[in-house]
Amino acid sequence: MSQIQLWTLIFAIITFGIYIYIAYASRVSDTAGFYVAGGGIPAPANGAAIAADWMSAASFISLAGIVGLAYNGYAGGVFLMGWTGGYVLLALLLAPYLRKFGKFTLPDFVGDRYSETTRLVAVLAAIVVSFVYVAGQMAGVGLVFTRFLGVSTEIGVIIGMAIVFFYAVLGGMKGITWTQVAQYSVLIVAYLIPAVAVSSRVTGIPLPQIGFGAILEELNGLQADLGLAEYSGAFTQISMPNMVLITAALMFGTAGLPHVIVRFYTAKSVRAARYSALWAIFFIALLYTTAPSVASFTKLQIMKDLDGATLATVPDWFNQWADVGLITTAAGGPVADLGTSTFSYTDVMINNDIIVLASPEIGGLPAPIVGLVAAGALAAALSTASGLLLVISSAVANDVYYKKINPAATEQRQLMVGRIAMACAIIVAGYFGVNPPGFVAQVVALAFGLAAASFFPTLVLGIFWKRATATGAAAGMISGLVITFAYMVWTIPIYGGSEGLFGIPATGIGTIGMLINFAVTIVVSKMTPPPSEEMQELVEEIRYPGRTDLVKRHAGGEPIGH
């Protein structure tokens, strides 16, 4: 066992032990604790949990790879803008109002605001979005175990499934929340330490957010020498219209993700929900402002290491990642095909998902730092996976079983159904983790498009337009989801690989689906009878501070006419 594998194993055992202990200490026996942690999580802790829930394997493992490798630095910025901007929308347009509405799940809000039929559409949308998203997380878990512990992807995914199963099934949202606080601490430390170390060594500036500016000119020059677009060049790889579409899809998708929105139900109050969003933005910004520097420093070092290299002279990190198939020739073959001739950066294909995991090795940092980064990647993937699996579990147990099949079910029976649903979801997620439809961040970006096209218009109109009807909302959600999903399947290389319409990429079609959802919901709502006077009054009241009698009655379970 190598030094890197040893330290990875040590950090994995320590962190997994912490997560399991927290889950055991936070185990629950009622539905309120299982679904929303009893609604008693303080704002700073909730903000950290939201950040961990949010900063998935895509953010930790793949974001810097998108910025540095998949695109030039400028084009990759769409992911930074979209994924952070969405939290502003959440804080302003959705979080406090959904918290005041006082339900357990996103389909719960949709069902009570619109109708039971619309609830089922929302359940379907939540499950589709969550499964697409969780596929990226389990793929990330498999990637870390394959590279750093020398086990197969299948075994790595199974280990991740077992850990998530234990703490998610045992503790529900309460256990997941406090585990995510610990996971955020691990992942942010693991991300910042190598970034600070490399920035200090290369530029003498310990703040990587500032230090990477000193190397952009050199990086632009190297890219130009190789015939590549300037690293900081605008609109060289993504057109302006597509940058708008992708950024909007990620932004509105963020505001419509079920596993993110449900976190605001765990806040103590409407005020705490707003502060939770503020804390989350702060915690997320620590990583998101660092990612561009990690991308820049690592890509610069890669280009220098491979300039005029041969297989006999490449550094160890190159061989390590080539051995697990994540570095190939530009044509996709094994690096052995390069023979004894010299080659450069453009002669090889480096997987986007390795840039952060490999950055400590590329930067020459010691083995313990490499192991810590691996533990951080596992924390990021597992924290998001657990939140997504809870969305699937609660949608089945609360919104289908309890609300539609057996309204007389005891809390113990509801918990049992929820735990069985979560176990089944973990198995399906494991399959997708072994057979993902793309690299980690690409898979996750598709989930955002689906969320933007399905949930965001329904939630915004449900809160701010009292004339929105159940028929309109159901028609809008189905239209947006079906069109977006069909376009993605049509254009994703693993399925069809079509160029699509007007050059719109799969990651940007969610914006079009969202606009279709808005249009269909508004038109159909205008053509159908309005909601009841009582429901319209409730919609008015949830937008104002304080707990009115009507909102209190509704939050307590009293039915409101549609």
C-alpha positions in Angstrom: 0.0 0.0 0.0 1.4 3.4 -1.0 1.7 6.4 1.3 -1.2 8.1 -0.5 -3.5 5.0 -0.2 -2.5 4.7 3.5 -3.4 8.3 4.3 -6.6 8.1 2.3 -7.7 5.0 4.2 -6.9 6.7 7.5 -8.9 9.8 6.7 -11.7 7.8 5.3 -12.0 5.6 8.4 -11.8 8.6 10.7 -14.4 10.7 8.8 -16.8 7.7 8.2 -16.6 6.9 11.9 -17.6 10.5 12.8 -20.5 10.4 10.4 -21.8 7.2 11.8 -21.5 8.3 15.4 -23.4 11.5 14.6 -26.1 9.6 12.9 -26.4 7.2 15.8 -26.6 10.1 18.3 -29.2 11.9 16.2 -31.5 8.9 15.5 -35.2 9.8 15.3 -38.5 8.0 16.0 -41.0 10.5 14.6 -41.8 11.8 11.1 -41.1 15.4 11.9 -37.5 14.4 12.9 -37.1 12.1 9.9 -38.4 14.6 7.3 -37.4 18.1 8.6 -35.3 17.5 11.7 -38.1 18.7 13.9 -37.8 22.2 12.4 -35.2 23.1 15.1 -31.8 23.6 13.4 -30.0 26.9 14.1 -29.3 29.1 11.1 -25.5 28.8 11.1 -25.6 25.0 11.3 -28.4 24.9 8.8 -26.3 27.1 6.5 -23.4 24.7 6.8 -25.7 21.8 6.1 -27.2 23.5 3.1 -23.7 24.2 1.8 -22.6 20.6 2.2 -25.9 19.4 0.6 -25.2 21.8 -2.2 -21.5 21.4 -2.7 -21.7 17.9 -4.2 -19.1 15.8 -6.0 -19.7 18.1 -8.9 -18.6 21.2 -7.0 -15.7 19.5 -5.1 -14.4 17.1 -7.8 -15.5 18.5 -11.1 -16.1 22.3 -10.9 -12.4 23.2 -11.3 -12.1 20.6 -14.0 -14.9 22.3 -16.0 -13.3 25.7 -15.6 -9.8 24.5 -16.4 -10.2 21.6 -18.8 -13.7 21.2 -20.3 -13.7 24.9 -21.3 -11.3 27.8 -21.1 -11.5 29.7 -17.8 -14.0 32.3 -19.0 -16.5 29.8 -20.5 -16.4 27.6 -17.4 -17.5 30.6 -15.4 -21.1 29.9 -16.4 -21.2 27.2 -13.7 -19.8 29.5 -11.1 -22.4 32.2 -11.9 -25.3 29.9 -12.2 -24.7 27.8 -9.2 -24.1 30.7 -6.8 -26.7 33.1 -8.3 -29.4 30.5 -7.7 -29.1 31.0 -3.9 -30.0 34.7 -4.3 -33.2 33.6 -5.9 -33.8 31.1 -3.2 -33.3 33.6 -0.4 -35.5 36.3 -2.0 -38.2 34.4 -3.9 -38.8 31.0 -2.2 -37.2 30.0 1.1 -39.1 32.2 3.6 -42.5 31.7 2.0 -42.1 27.9 1.7 -41.0 27.8 5.4 -44.0 29.9 6.4 -46.3 27.5 4.5 -45.1 24.9 7.0 -45.0 21.5 5.2 -42.6 18.6 5.1 -41.7 18.3 1.4 -41.8 20.2 -1.9 -44.6 18.0 -3.3 -46.4 18.7 0.0 -46.5 22.4 -0.9 -47.5 21.7 -4.5 -50.2 19.4 -3.4 -51.7 21.7 -0.8 -51.4 24.8 -3.0 -52.8 23.2 -6.1 -54.3 19.7 -6.0 -53.6 16.0 -5.3 -53.1 15.3 -9.0 -50.5 18.1 -9.1 -48.8 16.6 -6.0 -48.3 13.3 -7.9 -46.7 15.2 -10.8 -44.4 16.9 -8.3 -43.5 13.6 -6.8 -42.6 12.2 -10.2 -40.5 15.4 -11.0 -38.7 15.2 -7.6 -37.8 11.6 -8.1 -36.5 12.1 -11.7 -34.5 15.2 -10.7 -33.1 13.5 -7.6 -32.1 10.3 -9.4 -30.3 12.2 -12.1 -28.5 14.2 -9.5 -27.6 11.3 -7.3 -26.0 9.4 -10.2 -23.2 12.1 -10.3 -22.6 11.7 -6.5 -22.2 7.9 -6.6 -20.0 8.2 -9.7 -17.8 10.6 -7.7 -17.6 8.1 -4.8 -16.5 5.4 -7.2 -13.9 7.6 -8.7 -12.2 8.4 -5.4 -12.1 4.8 -4.2 -10.8 3.6 -7.6 -7.9 6.0 -7.6 -6.9 6.3 -4.0 -7.7 2.9 -2.5 -7.2 0.7 -5.5 -10.6 -0.9 -5.5 -13.0 -1.2 -8.4 -15.6 1.4 -9.1 -18.3 -1.1 -8.2 -16.8 -1.8 -4.8 -16.3 1.9 -4.1 -19.9 2.7 -4.9 -21.1 -0.2 -2.7 -19.0 1.1 0.2 -20.5 4.6 -0.3 -24.0 3.1 -0.5 -23.5 1.3 2.8 -22.3 4.4 4.6 -25.2 6.6 3.3 -27.7 3.8 4.1 -26.6 3.7 7.7 -26.7 7.3 8.6 -29.6 8.4 6.3 -31.9 5.6 7.2 -31.2 5.7 11.0 -31.2 9.5 11.5 -33.4 10.8 8.7 -33.1 14.6 8.2 -31.9 15.1 11.7 -29.0 12.7 11.3 -28.3 13.9 7.8 -28.2 17.6 8.9 -25.7 17.2 11.7 -23.6 14.8 9.6 -23.6 17.4 6.8 -22.2 20.0 9.2 -19.3 17.7 9.9 -19.0 16.9 6.1 -18.8 20.6 5.2 -16.0 21.1 7.7 -14.1 18.2 6.2 -14.6 19.2 2.6 -13.8 22.9 2.9 -10.6 22.3 4.9 -9.6 19.7 2.3 -10.2 22.1 -0.5 -8.6 25.2 0.9 -5.3 23.7 2.3 -3.8 22.6 -1.0 -5.1 25.8 -2.7 -3.5 28.0 -0.2 -0.2 26.0 -0.2 0.1 26.1 -4.0 -0.7 29.8 -4.2 1.8 30.6 -1.6 4.5 28.6 -3.3 3.9 29.8 -6.8 3.0 33.5 -6.3 3.9 34.2 -2.7 0.3 35.2 -2.1 -1.5 32.9 0.4 -5.0 33.9 -0.8 -5.6 31.8 -3.9 -8.5 34.0 -4.9 -6.0 36.8 -5.5 -2.9 34.8 -6.3 -4.1 33.1 -9.5 -4.4 36.5 -11.2 -0.6 36.6 -11.3 -0.4 33.6 -13.6 -3.2 34.3 -16.1 -1.0 36.0 -18.5 1.5 33.1 -18.6 -1.5 30.7 -18.9 -2.9 32.6 -21.8 0.5 32.5 -23.5 0.8 28.8 -23.1 -2.6 28.2 -24.5 -1.9 30.4 -27.5 1.4 28.5 -28.2 -0.6 25.3 -28.4 -3.3 26.8 -30.7 -5.9 26.9 -27.9 -8.3 29.7 -27.1 -7.0 32.2 -24.5 -7.8 31.0 -21.0 -9.5 34.3 -20.1 -10.9 34.9 -23.6 -14.6 35.8 -23.8 -17.1 33.8 -25.9 -14.4 31.7 -27.6 -16.0 28.3 -26.7 -19.6 29.1 -25.8 -21.6 31.7 -27.6 -23.2 34.6 -25.7 -26.8 33.2 -26.2 -25.7 29.8 -24.9 -23.9 31.3 -21.9 -27.2 33.0 -21.0 -29.2 29.8 -21.4 -26.8 27.7 -19.4 -26.3 30.2 -16.6 -30.1 30.7 -16.3 -30.7 27.0 -16.3 -28.3 26.4 -13.5 -29.5 29.5 -11.6 -33.2 28.7 -11.8 -32.5 25.0 -11.4 -30.7 25.8 -8.1 -33.8 27.6 -6.8 -36.0 24.6 -7.8 -33.9 21.7 -6.5 -36.0 19.6 -4.0 -33.2 18.5 -1.8 -32.0 22.2 -1.4 -35.4 23.6 -0.7 -36.3 21.0 1.9 -33.4 22.2 4.0 -35.2 25.5 4.7 -38.1 23.5 6.3 -35.6 22.5 9.0 -35.1 26.1 10.1 -36.6 27.2 13.4 -38.6 30.1 11.8 -39.1 32.1 8.7 -36.5 34.6 9.9 -34.1 31.7 10.5 -34.8 30.4 6.9 -33.6 33.7 5.5 -30.5 33.7 7.7 -29.8 30.1 6.7 -29.7 31.2 3.1 -27.2 34.0 4.0 -25.0 31.6 5.9 -25.2 29.1 3.0 -24.0 31.7 0.5 -21.1 32.6 2.7 -20.0 28.9 3.2 -20.5 28.2 -0.5 -18.5 31.2 -1.5 -15.4 29.9 0.3 -15.2 27.1 -2.2 -16.6 28.7 -5.2 -14.2 31.7 -5.1 -11.3 29.2 -4.7 -12.3 26.9 -7.6 -11.0 29.2 -10.4 -7.6 29.4 -8.7 -7.3 25.6 -8.3 -8.2 25.3 -12.0 -5.6 27.9 -13.1 -2.7 26.7 -10.9 -3.3 23.0 -11.7 -3.7 23.5 -15.5 -0.6 25.7 -15.7 1.5 23.0 -13.9 0.0 20.2 -16.1 0.9 22.1 -19.3 4.5 22.7 -18.0 4.9 19.0 -16.9 3.8 17.7 -20.2 5.6 20.1 -22.5 8.1 18.0 -24.5 7.6 15.0 -22.1 7.9 11.3 -22.9 6.4 8.4 -21.1 9.8 7.8 -19.5 10.0 11.4 -18.1 6.4 12.2 -17.1 5.8 12.8 -13.4 4.3 10.1 -11.1 0.9 11.7 -11.0 0.5 11.2 -14.8 1.1 7.5 -14.6 -1.1 7.1 -11.5 -4.2 8.6 -13.2 -3.4 6.9 -16.6 -3.4 3.5 -14.8 -7.1 4.0 -13.9 -8.0 5.1 -17.4 -8.6 8.8 -16.6 -5.8 10.0 -18.8 -5.7 8.7 -22.4 -4.4 9.8 -25.7 -6.3 12.6 -27.5 -7.9 9.8 -29.6 -9.1 8.0 -26.5 -6.6 5.2 -26.5 -4.2 4.1 -23.7 -1.2 6.4 -23.1 1.1 3.5 -24.1 0.1 4.4 -27.7 2.3 7.5 -27.4 5.3 5.3 -27.6 8.7 6.8 -27.0 8.1 10.1 -28.8 7.7 13.4 -27.1 4.3 14.9 -26.6 2.5 17.9 -25.0 -0.8 18.8 -23.3 -2.8 18.6 -26.6 -1.7 15.0 -27.3 -3.5 13.6 -24.3 -7.1 13.7 -22.9 -7.3 14.4 -19.2 -10.6 13.6 -17.5 -12.3 16.7 -16.0 -13.0 15.0 -12.7 -9.3 14.5 -11.7 -8.1 18.1 -11.6 -8.9 18.7 -7.9 -8.1 15.2 -6.8 -4.8 15.3 -8.6 -3.9 18.9 -7.7 -2.0 18.1 -4.5 0.1 15.5 -6.3 0.6 17.8 -9.3 1.6 20.6 -6.9 4.1 18.3 -5.1 2.3 18.3 -1.8 2.8 15.5 0.8 0.7 12.3 0.9 -1.4 13.4 4.0 -2.7 16.3 2.0 -3.6 14.0 -0.9 -5.5 11.7 1.5 -7.3 14.7 3.1 -8.5 15.9 -0.4 -9.8 12.4 -1.1 -11.7 12.4 2.2 -13.1 15.8 1.3 -14.3 14.5 -2.0 -16.1 11.6 -0.3 -17.7 14.0 2.2 -19.0 16.2 -0.7 -20.5 13.3 -2.6 -22.0 11.5 0.4 -23.5 14.7 1.9 -25.4 15.5 -1.3 -26.4 11.9 -1.9 -28.0 11.6 1.5 -30.1 14.7 1.0 -31.3 13.5 -2.4 -32.1 10.1 -1.1 -34.2 11.7 1.6 -36.2 13.6 -1.0 -37.0 10.4 -2.8 -37.9 8.6 0.5 -40.1 11.4 1.7 -41.8 11.8 -1.7 -42.8 8.1 -1.6 -43.6 7.8 2.1 -45.3 11.1 2.8 -46.7 12.3 -0.5 -47.7 8.9 -2.0 -48.1 6.4 0.8 -49.5 8.6 3.6 -51.3 11.3 1.6 -52.8 9.0 -1.1 -52.7 5.3 0.0 -53.0 5.1 3.7 -53.9 8.4 5.5 -54.5 6.5 8.7 -50.9 5.2 8.9 -49.2 5.6 12.2 -45.9 7.5 12.4 -44.1 4.2 12.9 -45.6 2.8 9.7 -44.7 6.0 7.8 -41.1 5.8 9.1 -40.9 2.1 8.0 -42.1 2.9 4.5 -39.7 5.9 4.3 -36.8 3.8 5.3 -37.7 1.0 2.8 -38.1 3.6 0.1 -34.7 5.0 0.9 -33.1 1.6 0.8 -34.5 0.9 -2.6 -33.4 4.4 -3.8 -29.9 3.7 -2.6 -29.8 0.5 -4.7 -30.9 2.4 -7.9 -28.5 5.2 -7.1 -25.7 2.7 -6.9 -26.5 1.4 -10.4 -26.4 4.9 -11.8 -23.2 5.5 -10.0 -21.6 2.5 -11.7 -23.1 3.5 -15.1 -23.4 7.3 -15.2 -24.5 9.0 -18.4 -21.5 11.4 -18.4 -18.8 12.9 -16.2 -19.8 14.0 -12.7 -20.6 17.7 -13.3 -22.2 17.1 -16.6 -24.7 14.7 -15.0 -25.4 17.1 -12.2 -25.9 20.0 -14.6 -28.7 18.0 -16.3 -30.5 17.7 -13.0 -30.5 21.5 -12.7 -32.1 21.9 -16.1 -34.8 19.4 -15.1 -35.4 21.3 -11.8 -35.6 24.6 -13.6 -38.1 23.3 -16.2 -40.3 21.6 -13.6 -40.3 23.1 -10.2 -39.2 26.8 -10.4 -42.2 28.2 -12.3 -44.7 26.1 -10.3 -43.3 27.4 -7.0 -42.9 31.1 -8.0 -46.4 31.3 -9.5 -47.8 29.3 -6.5 -46.4 32.0 -4.2 -46.8 35.2 -6.1 -49.8 34.6 -8.4 -52.9 33.6 -6.6 -54.7 33.0 -9.9 -52.5 30.0 -10.7 -54.6 26.8 -10.9 -54.0 23.2 -10.3 -54.7 22.3 -13.9 -52.3 25.0 -15.1 -49.5 23.9 -12.7 -49.8 20.3 -13.7 -49.8 21.0 -17.4 -46.9 23.4 -17.0 -44.8 20.9 -15.0 -45.4 18.1 -17.4 -44.7 20.2 -20.5 -41.5 21.6 -19.1 -40.2 18.3 -17.7 -41.1 16.2 -20.8 -39.6 18.6 -23.3 -36.4 19.2 -21.3 -35.9 15.5 -20.6 -36.6 14.4 -24.2 -34.1 17.0 -25.5 -31.4 15.9 -23.1 -31.8 12.3 -24.1 -31.7 13.3 -27.8 -28.5 15.4 -27.4 -26.4 13.6 -24.7 -23.6 11.7 -26.6 -24.2 8.4 -24.7 -27.8 8.2 -26.0 -28.1 10.0 -29.3 -25.5 12.7 -29.6 -27.6 14.9 -31.9 -26.6 18.5 -32.3 -30.0 19.6 -31.2 -31.9 22.7 -32.3 -30.1 26.0 -33.0 -27.0 24.8 -31.3 -28.6 24.8 -27.8 -26.7 22.4 -25.5 -28.3 19.9 -23.2 -27.1 22.0 -20.2 -29.0 25.0 -21.5 -32.3 23.5 -22.6 -33.7 23.8 -19.0 -34.2 27.5 -19.5 -36.3 26.9 -22.6 -38.3 24.2 -20.6 -38.8 26.7 -17.8 -40.2 29.4 -20.2 -42.5 26.8 -21.7 -43.7 25.8 -18.2 -44.4 29.4 -17.3 -46.3 30.0 -20.5 -48.4 26.8 -20.3 -49.2 27.4 -16.6 -50.4 30.9 -17.2 -52.4 30.2 -20.3 -54.1 27.1 -18.9 -54.8 28.9 -15.6 -56.5 31.7 -17.4 -58.7 29.1 -19.2 -59.7 27.2 -16.0 -61.7 28.3 -13.0 -59.7 30.2 -10.3 -58.7 28.6 -7.0 -61.1 29.0 -4.0 -61.3 32.3 -2.2 -59.8 30.7 0.9 -56.8 29.4 -1.1 -56.2 32.8 -2.7 -56.4 34.4 0.7 -53.8 31.9 2.0 -51.5 32.7 -1.0 -51.8 36.4 -0.1 -51.0 35.8 3.6 -47.9 33.7 3.2 -46.1 36.6 1.5 -46.4 38.8 4.6 -44.5 38.6 8.0 -46.2 37.1 11.0 -48.4 34.0 11.5 -52.0 34.8 10.6 -54.8 32.5 11.7 -55.3 31.1 8.3 -51.6 30.1 7.9 -51.6 28.6 11.4 -54.6 26.5 10.7 -53.1 25.4 7.4 -49.7 24.5 8.9 -51.5 22.5 11.6 -53.0 20.3 8.9 -56.5 21.8 8.5 -57.5 21.4 4.8 -57.9 24.6 2.7 -60.2 24.5 -0.3 -58.8 24.7 -3.8 
